[in-house]
Amino acid sequence: MSFALWTPLAIPAVLALLSLVVPSPALRRLSPVASSVAVLVSGLLLVSAVLADQVPTLAGGLLRADALSAYMLTVVGAVGLVSTWGGLGHAGNVPARFAGSYDALISVFLAAMSLAVIADNIGLMWAAVEATTIATAFLVGHHRTPRSLEAAWKYVILGSVGVAIALLGIVLIYAASRGTGEATLSWLVLSQAGLPLDPALIRAGGALAVLGFATKAGLAPMHSWLPDAHSQAPAPVSGLMSGVLLAVALYAILRIQTITDAVIGPDFLRIMLSVGGLLSLFVAAALLIRQRDFKRMLAYSSIEHMGMMAIGAAIGAAALPAVLLYVLGHGLTKATLFVISGRILEVEGTPKIDDVRALLVRRPGLAVLWLIAMAALIGFPPFSIFFSEVGIIVAGYATGMGVVVGIALVLLLVIFASLTRLTVAMTIGAPVAQTSASVAAPAAVLPSAAAPGIDVTGAMTGVVPAAGVGASVTPVDAEPRPEAPIVPDRSGHGPMLPLILALGTTAVVAFIAEPVGTLLTRAAEVLGGIQ
Amino acid sequence: MFTTVYPQLIGLCTGALLLTSALMVWRHSLLASIRLLSVQGFALAALVAVIGVEEGELEVILVAVLVLLVKGMALPWVLARETHATTRTDEAPRLNPTAALLTVALLTILSYVVASRLLTGDTSISAHAAPIGLAMVLIGFLLLVTRRQAGSQLIGFLVLDNGIATVAFLTSGGVPLFLELGISLDVLLVVVILYVFAGRMRNKFGNTEIDQLRKLHD
């Protein structure tokens, strides 16, 4: 089964080269989808091998797939597939000259992320994570507007400095490993209990490495690149970054935590991760309350969920299966939402929540899935995010971290309320009759039809539903007028199947004990969880 | 013979590393900073070569050649091309030179304090010099935070990276060769990308000041 270790690296790499040379746009656009399929199938093959009690290795043990790596590779493939397949309808305003490099970079990104999760070497994993910064830099700056340039610059500077700090930590861990006789960076060797590692070096190295990867994972207070990059990147890329890049950074944190826990005990990183997680929840809660841009809303929700996962990691063994399920659930849901947000942005032409109203009536083709996916994201059952959050909170109380999960729960409620309000503002309600209203009605009741110049009235009308009385206001300003009939737009504006599959998977995955439950338990065992 | 000169050579190389970092904080001209960065690259390569000869390992000598090519020549060349192409804009940093140099001194003391706590078990000569690497990391941060031009920020990032490499070589004789290759390639690509972005910035705004990147916020 060890061939499945090189396919997720080689096939996307070849496809990346092909998409640079193939002239046909139709074929070229399929190459990222094919890359995702290659990664997903390899991941599933490795999962089946792991469940049959094998541990495939390759290249002298440099590539190795234990239960955790196989699971993460499957997540990378699945989220990649949803983002790239769902993004097929997304043409964007891309000059044809750069279209080939766009598809190539997505394949490179997938190959690098695969390498990061199957490398049994901290240094190699570091190089792969840094390579994704390089691949995504041009993807973030793809639209070539001043704003996307700003987002890309911040992203590259913060991302590479963060990852450089992680490298310093890895170097210190490497120096500590000289105590074992031969210096090594292998996860397998370093995760063993009872190694004669220097505690002071491991403490400093672990702290720096976690700090560095936390920057990449978008945990507060190093999160400031994330909303900018996610809102400016093309929608499929935002989905990939949110669902894959953040998850892989969390994976690195979990692996490093295993090393430090064995040497200096769990308390040290537990405090660090709890603080980071709670701060992330706080930042997300504070900035979601008054959010105006729906892509930034999704970005802050990513910070929220990464914060919750960090708290799960801080709790340790008991919460790890829930955290791993969380990674899959959040990845699939967020990729779906970013893909739909890209389509809304394309058909509505605005990223402002205030300008996108009554989607359910006007564009049911997009709004129904958007509502379902938002419900999954907010944490409604039967979607798996609900079970992950409950699992983390219960495990937190059981391990005596009641205060931390108590604060987290309060912040989660605030976020729940904000996201619900923003989603309702976008989807529910009756539409404004555009043509006639702009002539007859006073300007104050024209949120979407107001001319771009009248920013003040736009902002004022945005405040009214913000007060929570949107439902009572909308019927007034949206009196049906016979001369402007609204034709519901039932088109999905792109492939719907990947989105439906993604949401369906998150809805059922939590109920499947075999093999999902077994796999999660085994992956948690790799991290020193449930013995 | 070599064992008697070895401590002095280590001291000389690390001294050159620290001196070039401090001078970069002091000088405001971008071109001068790039020349200093090139000198720093040579000093780092010399340090690696000295460690390699002491340990008698061919692999470490190869890494020294790699460091020389990437950090001593390729990166400064990329940066210098960028700078020659533009009008000469000198840096107006947020800190005046006196305050900046004072901060450098404080950061160096801080890194010695931290390292004395950290490397208690290691009494080798190279580990004694490791605080210099930490100091370079902190000085790189200082450059990143206080400079306003895109090019100067890039230099700060590279000083930070050189500092990490110094720590790596002094505490553990460097990471394995294939990793060093990967890391060097990554750093080179990051610099090329930032270079391209700086070019786009000049096309869009007419200059490369970071302060104008303030449109995205909540």
HADDOCK unambig.tbl for C-alpha pairs under 7 A between the chains (distance, minus, plus):
assign (segid A and resid 123 and name CA) (segid B and resid 179 and name CA) 6.37 0.50 0.50
assign (segid A and resid 124 and name CA) (segid B and resid 179 and name CA) 6.48 0.50 0.50
assign (segid A and resid 127 and name CA) (segid B and resid 182 and name CA) 6.00 0.50 0.50
assign (segid A and resid 127 and name CA) (segid B and resid 183 and name CA) 6.00 0.50 0.50
assign (segid A and resid 127 and name CA) (segid B and resid 186 and name CA) 6.96 0.50 0.50
assign (segid A and resid 130 and name CA) (segid B and resid 186 and name CA) 6.58 0.50 0.50
assign (segid A and resid 131 and name CA) (segid B and resid 186 and name CA) 6.28 0.50 0.50
assign (segid A and resid 134 and name CA) (segid B and resid 189 and name CA) 6.91 0.50 0.50
assign (segid A and resid 134 and name CA) (segid B and resid 190 and name CA) 6.23 0.50 0.50
assign (segid A and resid 146 and name CA) (segid B and resid 204 and name CA) 6.82 0.50 0.50
assign (segid A and resid 147 and name CA) (segid B and resid 215 and name CA) 6.76 0.50 0.50
assign (segid A and resid 147 and name CA) (segid B and resid 216 and name CA) 6.93 0.50 0.50
assign (segid A and resid 150 and name CA) (segid B and resid 213 and name CA) 5.49 0.50 0.50
assign (segid A and resid 153 and name CA) (segid B and resid 197 and name CA) 6.93 0.50 0.50
assign (segid A and resid 161 and name CA) (segid B and resid 157 and name CA) 6.93 0.50 0.50
assign (segid A and resid 164 and name CA) (segid B and resid 161 and name CA) 6.80 0.50 0.50
assign (segid A and resid 168 and name CA) (segid B and resid 164 and name CA) 5.53 0.50 0.50
assign (segid A and resid 171 and name CA) (segid B and resid 168 and name CA) 5.51 0.50 0.50
assign (segid A and resid 175 and name CA) (segid B and resid 171 and name CA) 5.88 0.50 0.50
assign (segid A and resid 175 and name CA) (segid B and resid 172 and name CA) 4.98 0.50 0.50
assign (segid A and resid 200 and name CA) (segid B and resid 118 and name CA) 5.62 0.50 0.50
assign (segid A and resid 201 and name CA) (segid B and resid 118 and name CA) 5.99 0.50 0.50
assign (segid A and resid 228 and name CA) (segid B and resid 216 and name CA) 6.45 0.50 0.50
